[in-house]
Amino acid sequence: MTPDPIPAQPVATLECRNCGAGAPVDEHFCPQCSRILALGRHGDYFSFFGLPRRLVIDQAQLERRFRDLSRQFHPDYFYNAAATERLASLERSSYLNDAYRALRNPISRIEHLLAIEGLPPAKSEDGTAKVPPGLLEEVFELNEQLDEIRESRESGGDPAALRDRLESARKPIDLKREEHEREVEALSARWDQHSTASPAEKRATLDALRERLLERNYINNLLASIDREAQSLEPKAESRG
Amino acid sequence: MANVVGIDLGTTNSLVAYVRDGVPQVIRDASGDALVPSVVSLGEDGTFFVGREAQRRLLTAPSRSVYSVKRFMGRGIDDVRDEAELLPFRIGGEVGGVVRIGLDDREFTPPEISAFVLRELKQRAEDHFRAQGEFDFEVDRAVITVPAYFNDAQRTATRDAGRLAGLEVLRIVNEPTAASLAYGLDRRDRGIIAVYDLGGGTFDISILKVEDGVFQVLATNGDTHLGGDDIDRLLMELVLRELDGSREQDPSHAVGRVLHSRPAEDIQAIRKVVIAAKHDLTDVEETEICLDSLDYRRRITRGEFERLIRPLVERTIQPVRQALADAGLEPAEVDEAVLVGGSTRVPFVRRIVSELFGRTPHSELNPDEVVALGAAVQADILISGRREMLLLDVTPLSLGIETMGGVVSKIILRNSTIPASGREMFTTGVDNQTSVDIHVLQGERELANDCRSLARFKLRGIPPMPAGLPRIEVRFQIDANGILSVAASELRTNIAQTIEVKPSYGLTDQEVERMLIESFEHAQADIDARLLIEARNEAETVINATEKTLRRPDFSEIASVDLQPGERGKIESALERLKQAMGGTDRDAVRDLTHALNHATQHLAEVMMNRGVREALAGKNVKDV
């Protein structure tokens, strides 16, 4: 089982199943008979929303557009329509909901951009991610600390002191995460300036974004393992108090 | 065009509502009662009773009467064994299959029992439309509500029940969302709404964002086994422990066994009085639980009641916090909290909700009726195509499939706006393999064993190819009802796959078809049962009126002045004969004896009317003086 890449090449035109007229792929309703169009193999959430491929998005505007399109597609309004229109409404609504979910969140928005720009997904393919080079030092340090804390906990060390240690071990990771978020924002802004840039420049920005997403997953995993350790320190602390 | 209604198919009570001229209203019976108890009882002669009549029979024929069947919808015997012990009716079924309810020598699935309640509501609505003088009074389509936290199997079971009752189910709508529609009608402004819905058997919390007439659910959570029934059960246990003090010492004695050591009639009698006490404690600080038949009597204060139910009510807190977290909101960001469900009448529940959201919750609309009103609004939106309001709901549970090692791979995450779709690619593990097994699950846990099994599919007709070469795309579609459908195709050859669905806890289409045919076969018996109920209701009205007159302190005087000799005796014997017939199921006898009593009291009625007129005139004279 492999994850299915989003098709990069949407078909160029749609055919209206009601009147047979052709329509551009980003149209939702037939320009000729105004019936809802069946969803083609659409792959681009930005153009589905009628938005340019930009990463900095006005959330309120996105939300308005979502409500507006929902009002046009929702199956509630096609109850009396022909079967093909009902199916089209169901597919378009589902797709709209998927698209909104992806675009609403800045990180999944970047993931989607990478996919439609033809980059491999920013996920470890086999689950055994190797440490991103930019994080080697922090990871090494943290794992050492976690091992020591775990050992000390198992041999009955003072939970309060261990919690303090864990807290200070967490600090550099938190800092890294904040720094990381700033970098993602800066790269996103840079991408949005790229309308006249060369393909190579664009590609470099995308590669950098992808690198950041891999790092981000890694940082989140580190924070999760710190949280897990913190939790195993909790019950002991309670029974003392 | 026939009529469309909204139905709240509740654990304890059900209601039906409709929209006229943009205004939703619930349909009441002649006595003004909107609630139809969700109780079904099988008469000794094979006829069925539904609603009030069936509720009465809980006391006289408990083993032939089913209540709270909603708790068993879409569930397996292994899910419900614990609570089945407490019920007077038989619960059975194969392990891994749907629950079967035994009444007399017949067996029913929960959708079949629910269909009786739905038919009753359909009938009630048709009677109402007929009485309104509508030419086409038939009701053939409905929106039916379910708890937001219902899974796919529970939703499908509800839809099956609708089909069995002869209704096209236009939409399955979540109860809290429906309630928000009813509330939103006259306040179409913007804001964040939290709907806290504690009903007879289920708890839901939904967080909605309302803007421009779009009611968008941000997150939902709940517990499909938490409600008023559980409060009743705590009180019943309290009474049983006190009735049976010695066994309290023995912790090995499960309550179920204590219950079973008593006749079902006793259990139902206890249930009836503790429910009355619960209702009392909404308005007064102290009340009495009184059971003459068991020589039991005790006072209970609201404080004592609250200590008893606190752990239950507190089980609603975690789902509320989770829903808020999933919506990315703090409690203070909620603009309005709305109470739905009969159990939110309990003052302690209101206090908990106030504390959770830091504000007094809304309860302007009757918490029993608001869901049905919302269902009617949604039905009206669907058939009218009007677009002022739109409801965007979510799927309450993540959908996934079992992968290697029993781990669940999530395909559609919980709180995704519906309709929602997902895709997953499969391939083969062996050369020339032509089928693949797929196990679909719902739930948040990582392991398949901890999630709810929805169905097992077998993908067939894969073209023979070397292992790993086929690219089979399986598409999952959750529709606006929150119900899943699956389609698959092999992408290399573009061959669509046959999917054989075996719902884990549901009925196959064939089973539903068979039940439909059976229900037609029983239709005559059902009509007979209805006619009997109508005859009884009429009889009851005449009996009550007669008894009321006979009880008057001045009746002896009236009798001696205005009645002929022997007339009183005739009336009393006609009354007695009718009351005896009421105990049986002979409809003709009930009808004839009702006429007889009517006839016997005709003169008395005239006398009483004349006296009434005289008294009124006399009163007027006095005042005029």
Interface residues (C-beta under 8 A of the other chain):
Chain A: M1 T2 P3 D4 R67 S70 R71 H74 P75 D76 Y77 Y79 N80 L90 E91 S93 S94 Y95 N97 D98 Y100 R101
Chain B: L170 R171 E211 D212 V214 Q216 I381 L382 I383 G385 R387 L390 L391 L392 T403 S409 S416 T417 I418 P419 A420 S421 R423 E424 M425 F426 T427 E473 Q477 I478 D479 A480
